Amino acid sequence: MLDDLEALIALREHGTMTKAATALRLSQSAISKRITALGSELGIELLRPVGRRVQLTPFAAELVERTAPLLSELRVLIRSGRSALSGELPIAVSESVLASWGPRLLARVQSDVPGVRFSVAAHRSPVAIDLARSGEVMLALVAGQAEGAADLAAHTVGHEPMVVVTAPGSNEPCRDGRLSVMAIEPHAATWQSVESRLRRMSELELEITATLQSFAALTQMARAGFGAALVPLGIAQAMRVGRGSILAFPGAGLTRPISLIGRIRTFDGALVSAVSASLERHARATIPDPPRETL
């Protein structure tokens, strides 16, 4: 949004798209796209045509008046603090997160905090949490939660839908109120975070037909016709499972928490604080929404 505001301020200062583009060393179309994007995000018209030119609306003029000084101060602050907001940041990520939407989330964070250089390791959630506890990584982005970890700070950044994957044209996995599925192994963090809620769904009687150590393997087994599988939506989408073969749970649905975990003092650092704030901000827009088809 900062760049979009800068484009609007430049237009106000220089009078035309051409002059604003020259001042910012951008193309005229880039200036126009930024202002259009800002208007769409705010849900308000910022420009109105006046002959062959455009003019700021009264709201846009007031927006520039109020934000231009703040934007100037903010950019000075960013420049002065850039050295503190740079460096390598080791992060351990749950394998199922890193194999689906996790890289998109990290890319968005890196765009927000250009100075960060992620050193990424893929692990199961308990291992990732242990690495954060030992200080081998600064942060862990994991499925599930860190229970009883007095030495760690844990922030729930979002909830990923759990879905049932079926083979194309297969029989319904839920009959007469009984849900029969293959699932992840019992000691997995995801299973521990969803099992009790799944069993409390009064409209479903749960039957686990088999367990495996990998969500990707469960998805492939389901696609091959070995039975329905309970997997995170991100994995189903990453493996290009067709929409008709992805079923959500009824009502409020079933989700697994996604947590950002690190040592308490780690979050006091400027780089980790900036990354953490950016990650929490972008997580909700990155984690996929539940599908429309339900059991």
ChimeraX attribute file (.defattr): number of C-alpha atoms within 10 A of each C-alpha:
attribute: neighborCount
match mode: 1-to-1
recipient: residues
	/A:1	11
	/A:2	12
	/A:3	13
	/A:4	19
	/A:5	21
	/A:6	21
	/A:7	25
	/A:8	27
	/A:9	22
	/A:10	22
	/A:11	24
	/A:12	18
	/A:13	13
	/A:14	14
	/A:15	15
	/A:16	16
	/A:17	22
	/A:18	16
	/A:19	15
	/A:20	24
	/A:21	20
	/A:22	15
	/A:23	14
	/A:24	13
	/A:25	11
	/A:26	13
	/A:27	14
	/A:28	16
	/A:29	12
	/A:30	15
	/A:31	25
	/A:32	19
	/A:33	14
	/A:34	19
	/A:35	24
	/A:36	18
	/A:37	15
	/A:38	21
	/A:39	18
	/A:40	12
	/A:41	10
	/A:42	10
	/A:43	9
	/A:44	13
	/A:45	16
	/A:46	21
	/A:47	19
	/A:48	11
	/A:49	10
	/A:50	9
	/A:51	7
	/A:52	5
	/A:53	11
	/A:54	15
	/A:55	17
	/A:56	20
	/A:57	15
	/A:58	12
	/A:59	13
	/A:60	20
	/A:61	16
	/A:62	11
	/A:63	16
	/A:64	22
	/A:65	13
	/A:66	11
	/A:67	15
	/A:68	16
	/A:69	10
	/A:70	12
	/A:71	17
	/A:72	11
	/A:73	12
	/A:74	13
	/A:75	12
	/A:76	12
	/A:77	11
	/A:78	12
	/A:79	12
	/A:80	11
	/A:81	12
	/A:82	15
	/A:83	12
	/A:84	13
	/A:85	21
	/A:86	16
	/A:87	13
	/A:88	13
	/A:89	17
	/A:90	19
	/A:91	22
	/A:92	30
	/A:93	26
	/A:94	24
	/A:95	20
	/A:96	23
	/A:97	24
	/A:98	22
	/A:99	16
	/A:100	20
	/A:101	19
	/A:102	20
	/A:103	15
	/A:104	15
	/A:105	23
	/A:106	20
	/A:107	14
	/A:108	17
	/A:109	23
	/A:110	17
	/A:111	12
	/A:112	16
	/A:113	17
	/A:114	14
	/A:115	16
	/A:116	20
	/A:117	13
	/A:118	16
	/A:119	11
	/A:120	17
	/A:121	15
	/A:122	19
	/A:123	20
	/A:124	18
	/A:125	26
	/A:126	19
	/A:127	16
	/A:128	25
	/A:129	29
	/A:130	16
	/A:131	19
	/A:132	23
	/A:133	21
	/A:134	11
	/A:135	14
	/A:136	13
	/A:137	21
	/A:138	20
	/A:139	29
	/A:140	30
	/A:141	30
	/A:142	32
	/A:143	29
	/A:144	23
	/A:145	24
	/A:146	20
	/A:147	8
	/A:148	7
	/A:149	13
	/A:150	10
	/A:151	11
	/A:152	18
	/A:153	18
	/A:154	22
	/A:155	17
	/A:156	17
	/A:157	20
	/A:158	21
	/A:159	19
	/A:160	22
	/A:161	21
	/A:162	24
	/A:163	28
	/A:164	27
	/A:165	31
	/A:166	29
	/A:167	23
	/A:168	16
	/A:169	9
	/A:170	14
	/A:171	12
	/A:172	14
	/A:173	18
	/A:174	17
	/A:175	12
	/A:176	8
	/A:177	12
	/A:178	13
	/A:179	19
	/A:180	22
	/A:181	24
	/A:182	24
	/A:183	23
	/A:184	22
	/A:185	16
	/A:186	13
	/A:187	10
	/A:188	16
	/A:189	21
	/A:190	25
	/A:191	19
	/A:192	16
	/A:193	16
	/A:194	16
	/A:195	14
	/A:196	10
	/A:197	13
	/A:198	17
	/A:199	13
	/A:200	11
	/A:201	15
	/A:202	9
	/A:203	12
	/A:204	18
	/A:205	16
	/A:206	17
	/A:207	14
	/A:208	14
	/A:209	14
	/A:210	15
	/A:211	16
	/A:212	14
	/A:213	13
	/A:214	16
	/A:215	22
	/A:216	18
	/A:217	14
	/A:218	26
	/A:219	27
	/A:220	19
	/A:221	19
	/A:222	23
	/A:223	20
	/A:224	13
	/A:225	14
	/A:226	18
	/A:227	22
	/A:228	32
	/A:229	30
	/A:230	26
	/A:231	27
	/A:232	26
	/A:233	27
	/A:234	24
	/A:235	21
	/A:236	25
	/A:237	15
	/A:238	12
	/A:239	14
	/A:240	9
	/A:241	19
	/A:242	14
	/A:243	14
	/A:244	15
	/A:245	19
	/A:246	27
	/A:247	23
	/A:248	22
	/A:249	21
	/A:250	14
	/A:251	8
	/A:252	7
	/A:253	15
	/A:254	20
	/A:255	22
	/A:256	21
	/A:257	19
	/A:258	23
	/A:259	22
	/A:260	25
	/A:261	28
	/A:262	28
	/A:263	22
	/A:264	13
	/A:265	10
	/A:266	18
	/A:267	18
	/A:268	11
	/A:269	11
	/A:270	16
	/A:271	21
	/A:272	19
	/A:273	14
	/A:274	17
	/A:275	21
	/A:276	18
	/A:277	13
	/A:278	19
	/A:279	22
	/A:280	18
	/A:281	16
	/A:282	18
	/A:283	23
	/A:284	15
	/A:285	11
	/A:286	19
	/A:287	22
	/A:288	17
	/A:289	13
	/A:290	19
	/A:291	15
	/A:292	12
	/A:293	14
	/A:294	15
	/A:295	14
